[in-house]
Amino acid sequence: MTYDALDEAYDRLVSTGPEFDGWLSNHGPMAAEVLARHGHQDRLPSWLDNYCRRLETAPSSFGTINDWREALGDARRLGDWLTFFTAELRDRTWLEVLHSWWPRLVPGIAAGATHGVIRVGHAVRVLREEGRTDARVAELAQALGYWAARWQPVPSATGPAGHLRADAAVASLPRVLHQAGGISARLAQLEHVDGWDSAQRALAPSEDWDRFLRDVVSAAVVRYATHAHGDPVMLVHAATAPNAVRRALPSLPPDLWTSSASAAWSASAAVHAAYAPSTPATAAAPASLERATSAEVFDRAAEHGDEHVIKLADTALEVHTWTGDQRALAAVVRAVQLIEPL
């Protein structure tokens, strides 16, 4: 498989901003990476023709990032952060930059409704597995800059220290009281939610953090199949955010794995708490799904065209590979049913 089409997509998207319509995240580079990975690179030009109609040009830079601590999380300096990381990656290898900045950024994992870490995860995966090109390095710069500008911690984030399996821990998470408004308003409520700290701690830690994150991701995907009606777009990120961290782990020093896995669990738990409904849906997956292959299910997602459906399918197919659980494929079908196509 060639990734030339992906590099062409990155070159086309690099002049667009990480956000549009005020705060919506630009999913173009992430969805493009997924389509190329699953053999749909021929679909990329037409998909981008449709998607790019929504996007805005990249913000201008108005100053230099001198004190990164002071500028972290300042969305007004988005253009400055994009310029900063472009320069960082011109002067140092992508691994050196990632190792320096990951521990600074990961405490703010909620950035851009977790899209900062998700976009970085996609960029790191293609750099590590498919090799370095200028277009891929430029995409990593955009991803890191977006994460830095929107840096936002999960309120009262707490590491796993209990005995529950991931599926049980997810099922026991409390919900924010006011299930309305954007993610910032919902996350702000977490500090006042009874049992939020203890619910995060209830999950059992692990000596194998890749396995730990696979379990967290798998639990989120399976729960999506029954609870996506709470918010079918936002609940995608309960799975894709921790999976982005898992994808980055092989490129990170081992001494960062524990804190990274802990942050990923808190981010996933926060999305569940902010958007998951109190009761599951009663609708069953179509009977035809029992005979569907992973490739056929991904084809449905690609044909549907919505960026969230495409990214969920990418993660769900990994879960199906790890576990053989057909409910992972049912989650993709549920997303196709609930989310408007592109």
Long-range contacts (C-beta under 8 A, 24 or more apart in sequence): 1-36, 1-39, 1-41, 2-41, 3-36, 3-41, 3-126, 3-130, 5-36, 5-41, 5-42, 5-44, 5-45, 6-32, 6-33, 6-36, 6-41, 6-44, 6-126, 6-135, 7-133, 7-135, 7-136, 8-44, 8-135, 9-36, 9-44, 9-48, 10-135, 10-136, 10-138, 10-139, 11-135, 12-48, 12-52, 13-48, 13-52, 13-55, 13-139, 14-58, 14-135, 14-138, 14-139, 14-142, 15-57, 15-58, 16-52, 16-55, 16-56, 16-57, 16-58, 17-55, 17-56, 17-57, 17-58, 17-59, 17-78, 18-58, 18-78, 18-82, 18-112, 18-119, 18-142, 18-145, 18-146, 18-149, 19-56, 19-78, 19-112, 19-146, 20-54, 20-55, 20-56, 21-54, 21-56, 23-182, 24-54, 25-112, 25-113, 25-115, 25-119, 25-146, 26-55, 27-51, 27-115, 27-307, 27-308, 27-311, 28-52, 28-55, 28-307, 29-119, 29-122, 29-123, 29-139, 29-142, 29-143, 30-118, 30-119, 30-122, 30-307, 30-311, 31-307, 31-310, 31-311, 33-122, 33-123, 33-125, 33-126, 34-122, 34-310, 34-311, 34-313, 34-314, 35-302, 35-310, 37-126, 37-314, 38-295, 38-298, 38-302, 38-313, 38-314, 38-317, 40-302, 43-302, 47-305, 47-342, 50-305, 50-342, 51-307, 51-342, 58-82, 68-104, 68-148, 71-148, 72-104, 72-108, 72-148, 72-151, 73-108, 73-111, 73-148, 73-149, 73-150, 73-151, 73-152, 74-149, 75-149, 75-150, 77-149, 78-145, 78-146, 78-149, 78-150, 81-144, 81-145, 81-146, 81-148, 81-149, 82-141, 82-142, 82-145, 82-146, 82-149, 83-145, 84-145, 84-148, 85-140, 85-141, 85-142, 85-144, 85-145, 85-148, 86-138, 86-141, 86-145, 88-141, 88-144, 89-137, 89-138, 89-140, 89-141, 94-127, 94-132, 94-137, 94-140, 95-251, 97-140, 97-144, 98-124, 98-140, 98-144, 98-248, 98-251, 98-252, 99-252, 99-253, 101-144, 101-148, 102-248, 102-252, 102-256, 102-260, 103-256, 103-259, 105-144, 105-147, 105-148, 105-151, 106-245, 106-256, 106-259, 106-260, 106-263, 107-153, 107-157, 107-263, 108-147, 108-150, 108-151, 108-152, 108-153, 109-153, 109-154, 109-241, 109-245, 109-263, 109-264, 109-266, 109-267, 110-152, 110-153, 110-154, 110-183, 110-187, 110-267, 110-270, 111-146, 111-147, 111-148, 111-149, 111-150, 111-151, 111-152, 112-146, 112-147, 112-150, 112-152, 113-183, 113-234, 113-237, 114-237, 114-240, 114-241, 114-244, 114-267, 114-271, 115-146, 115-150, 115-237, 116-143, 116-146, 116-147, 116-148, 116-150, 116-151, 117-147, 117-241, 117-244, 117-245, 117-267, 118-237, 118-240, 118-241, 118-244, 118-311, 119-143, 119-146, 119-147, 119-244, 120-144, 120-147, 120-244, 120-248, 121-243, 121-244, 121-245, 121-246, 121-247, 121-248, 122-244, 122-247, 124-247, 124-248, 124-251, 125-247, 125-248, 127-251, 128-250, 128-251, 152-184, 152-187, 154-187, 154-190, 154-263, 154-266, 154-267, 154-270, 155-187, 155-188, 155-190, 155-191, 155-270, 156-190, 156-191, 156-196, 156-197, 157-200, 157-262, 157-263, 157-266, 158-197, 158-200, 158-201, 158-266, 159-200, 159-201, 159-205, 159-258, 159-262, 159-265, 159-266, 160-200, 160-201, 160-202, 160-203, 160-204, 160-205, 160-206, 160-212, 160-262, 160-265, 161-201, 161-205, 162-201, 162-202, 162-203, 162-204, 163-202, 163-204, 164-202, 164-203, 164-204, 165-204, 165-215, 165-219, 166-203, 166-212, 166-215, 166-216, 166-218, 166-219, 167-215, 167-218, 167-219, 167-222, 167-223, 169-199, 169-202, 169-203, 169-204, 169-219, 169-269, 170-216, 170-219, 170-220, 170-223, 170-268, 170-269, 170-272, 171-223, 172-199, 172-202, 173-199, 173-269, 173-272, 173-273, 173-276, 174-199, 174-273, 175-273, 175-274, 175-276, 175-278, 176-273, 176-274, 179-230, 179-274, 179-275, 183-234, 183-271, 183-274, 186-273, 186-274, 186-275, 187-270, 187-274, 190-270, 190-273, 190-274, 193-273, 196-273, 199-269, 200-265, 200-266, 200-269, 203-265, 206-261, 209-249, 209-257, 209-258, 209-260, 209-261, 210-246, 210-249, 212-261, 212-265, 213-242, 213-243, 213-245, 213-246, 213-249, 213-261, 213-264, 214-246, 214-319, 214-322, 216-242, 216-264, 216-265, 216-268, 217-242, 217-243, 217-246, 217-268, 217-315, 217-318, 217-319, 218-319, 218-322, 218-323, 218-325, 218-328, 220-268, 220-272, 221-312, 221-315, 221-316, 221-319, 221-327, 221-328, 221-331, 222-319, 222-325, 222-327, 222-328, 222-331, 223-272, 223-276, 224-312, 224-331, 224-334, 224-335, 225-285, 225-327, 225-328, 225-330, 225-331, 225-334, 226-280, 226-281, 227-276, 227-277, 227-280, 227-281, 228-281, 228-331, 228-334, 228-335, 228-338, 229-277, 229-281, 229-338, 230-275, 230-276, 230-277, 231-275, 232-308, 232-334, 232-335, 232-338, 232-339, 233-308, 233-339, 234-271, 234-274, 234-275, 235-271, 235-272, 235-275, 235-276, 236-308, 236-311, 236-312, 236-335, 237-271, 238-268, 238-271, 238-272, 238-275, 238-276, 239-268, 239-312, 239-315, 239-316, 239-319, 240-311, 240-312, 240-315, 241-267, 241-268, 241-271, 242-267, 242-268, 243-315, 243-318, 281-334, 285-327, 285-329, 285-330, 285-333, 285-334, 286-333, 289-326, 289-329, 289-330, 289-333, 290-326, 292-329, 294-320, 294-321, 294-329, 297-329, 297-332, 297-333, 298-332, 300-332, 300-333, 300-336, 301-332, 301-335, 301-336, 304-336, 304-339, 304-341, 304-342, 305-341, 305-342, 306-335, 306-339, 306-340, 306-341, 306-342, 307-342, 308-335, 308-339, 309-335, 309-336, 309-339
